[in-house]
Amino acid sequence: MQPVPIPGTPALRTRSRRLLVRRSLLERLDGPDTRRCVVLRAPAGFGKSSLLLTWQRELVSADAGIAWLRLADLPEGDLHFMTGLMSALAGIDSVIPRQAMAHAVPDALAMERMVIALVRGIAAHGRRVVLIVDDVQRAQSGLVLHALQLLVEYAPPNLMCVFASQDELPMTLAHAPASKTVLELRNDDLRFSLPESIDYLGMRLPRLDERAAAAIHRLTEGWPALLRLASADVRRRRSVQSPLVHGVADPEPFAAYFDAHVFPRLSETQLRLLTFCAAATRFSAPLCADLAGEGFTPAMCAELLEPLVHEGLLSLVTETPETAPHERWWHMHPLLRSVLLVRFEAWPEATRLRVHATACQAFAIRGMHHQAVRHALAADDHDAAARLAVRGAEALFTRGRMSEVIALMRQIDPGKIGDNANLALWIAWVELADYRLDDCARSIERLRQMPGALDPAMRYRLTLLGCLFAIRNDDNDALSWLLPELLAPPPAADEFALAGRRNVLTWLHLHRGEFEEARRIQRDEPAPRIDGEPVAGTLFGSLVGQCLVGLSYAIEGHMHRAERIYRQVLAEAQERGARCREAARLTAQLLVEVLYEQQGPLAAARFMQEQLGTHDGLIPDTTLRMMIVANRAQQAAGRWTEALEHLAQAGGFMRRFAMDRALACVLLEQQGIQLATGDADGARESLREMEALHARHPGVGPGTLRRIADIVERARIRMAMHDGELPDALEKIERLSNHYQQRGQVGLVASLQMLAAEVEHRLGRAEASRTRVCAALRLGHRLGLMQTLLSAHGNALSLIVSAAAIPNLDPVLGFFIERIESLARLQRDASAEPPPMPLLRDDRRLTRLLTLREAEIAELLLQSLPNKKIALTLGLSLDTVKWHLKNIYLKLDAHGRSAVARRMRQELERDDGGRSG
């Protein structure tokens, strides 16, 4: 056999499309000089060729010769393989294959002779040679496989062999993959990381924001071909946003890919098993056998499914269910599952209902409550769903897993509750978590009118819910009214409810301004435990209790002490992991005020945007504080109109829920902007509204935190200073300062001292003004307050800087002044564009009117998805989707799907317009 190189065959593969440079993988490919072989083994679509093309560009720049042989392009036969191989190498240097052609004779050792000749030609060439053999899985001939193996075994120091294959290599390499001479990259190595996905999608879709890119990454799990298809779908749907950007798995763009490249690699039995398992979001081999029915055993299912993990189709569930610790659990690739669900929905209804009923029973036995309820609803068995939901909520609540209780109960349609009081109570917890305060108030009132419907333990949980509702609503009167019930738990009260009692009492004393008593409860009363284990991270846990202790110091103005506690709590919450998410989020929210004092409003607002996203807090004070910090970032950037609009939105929210104390704080902030922008009439109107709020609460006790009366007095001081009534303003400042001093809120005293210094300055009393400034500085230094002093009034910085010239000034105060000056410069030098202000959840009318599930369905209507696809996407039955649609039409006064979609678009346009303004 005399193979002759094919003239003109290119050694290099080139593509015009842009490629993402995956630097971490390229560094691994370069590797040590001793490496002789690289193996890329992954199914089609994992970006093997794209990675090699990117690497090729760097190799060419490094003066390496590239020979690229794609077996899929060659006709079958040993002769064609050798011809293609020599032609590829001839593209580097025509001398390399010359001896191979001369020594090729037709006998049993011909292939080895030719390989030896090629190896010698490469060695004589001198420069580095990289031989890339793509689609190695297509090699069927024993002689071809033998030749590839010999190329690795006989490779000279300047030859690197690269094999790309969709399957395991059909040959044995001379060295183990763990050896330094061989690098093997598989599916998990080739997946895009989140930053890579964001870069890739940004390259193809420049207008796509990072949050949408992250949602697409989660759906595709970094599978390169699926990322490419997803980007094409987003680009194709320009006028209507793709569901993928919201993290919704739409099967349509991916079905053809799976049909062509994935399903043909599976056996019929594997494909059928996967279709059964697609009905569940997670599954094990025993569950798979139950779903598939007669003829399947757990061992058989494990044998068929386990290899699919290496194919990237299944992933191991890292958090094994506590009730099934010895089972191996998987979840399916999200987009594969969406495609298989379409097949599943095409099966007969009786088969589908049997699968869901079987899954419901299997999950219920294992104590996997969320999954059991989901499948009971899919089986159209609402009675079983309600029964399982109540049982699961009971089990989760007593173990302190409140967030899981809420997630579980969100699946239940409120319209299906009937006279089930226990279910109604759990639904009320969901309403509170979703900020549907009107619905929650009605639920609590209805349950209180059913005294015999709840056992004592559930009745005490209702009391706790009422207390949390009062806290969220900033209703001190309701909280005081519930106090006798809270202090008298029944013998049947569970440990988690008693843990909640501890934190609610702490908040009550905090709200009354009884700071030392609030701290005593957390310090002296036993830490909450369930089954001997400490309750740490939930709303009723010890970490949230410590957050409240930190908040007590922050309200007093002791920011240094507060920060130390917050940092300790945050470190412990992060160490404990996912179970402490609530405590970690609350701590991060409270840290916003610390950052505000130390780094100014712009830095604090950026922290909120990056770490928190929304104003929604577990307690009203965190919501209020974050909202004010975000607003002051707008003020610092000179965006007065946007700041006023934001306060108007917040004010509407607080008026709706009668949060008068918080509303008074918002109005005080609004008045400050109005005076800064010369709108004296608007400032007077804000003061009148604050006075009207005060008139509604004439009997508020002197210990109540941030009394509306105090806020009104601060507003009057501002107006008196604006109107030139300086002696009156100074008298009001002294009186209010004494009140704050008596109540221990010394942080506000520091701010009032700065106001008094400005009044003294305007009265021409320079010495008195400097004395006031120094008093404020000493207090600010002791407490850790810088931004409070700087933002006390418009002339504060000038007064602080002038104090530096005082003879024999304490060096500590002098250095503190320098720090405040530095903070002021930092704010001037910072970007003039502050982070966008997140809206309070109730600002979007549709979100307020609809339940969480109804809002999800309404958003999918916006994507023009039919009812069947909505059911598939959300894992609901078709009847449940229709029931939700009926409620949506009623609440929005909309006559059909198009009317709902139109309302949704109007909301989005309004919000986008507000942000762009």
QUIBELUR-V627724 format. One record per helix or strand of 2 or more residues. SS is the DSSP state (hx for helix, st for strand). FROM is the first residue (numbers start at 1). TO is the last residue. If there is no record, write none. Layout:
# QUIBELUR-V627724
ss = (SS:SS)
from = (FROM:FROM)
to = (TO:TO)
This chain:
# QUIBELUR-V627724
ss = (hx:st:hx:st:hx:hx:hx:hx:st:hx:hx:st:st:hx:hx:hx:hx:hx:hx:hx:st:hx:hx:st:hx:st:hx:hx:hx:hx:hx:hx:hx:hx:hx:hx:hx:hx:st:st:hx:hx:hx:hx:hx:hx:hx:hx:hx:hx:hx:hx:hx:hx:hx:hx:hx:hx:hx:hx:hx)
from = (23:37:48:65:71:78:98:110:129:136:142:159:182:187:194:210:224:243:255:268:283:285:298:314:322:329:334:349:369:382:402:414:421:437:456:476:495:515:529:533:542:559:578:601:620:640:660:680:708:726:746:766:787:796:811:841:845:852:867:878:897)
to = (30:41:61:70:73:90:103:125:134:138:153:165:185:190:204:220:236:246:265:277:284:292:310:316:324:332:345:365:378:398:409:416:433:448:472:487:511:524:530:534:556:576:599:612:636:656:676:696:722:743:762:783:790:803:829:843:849:862:874:892:916)
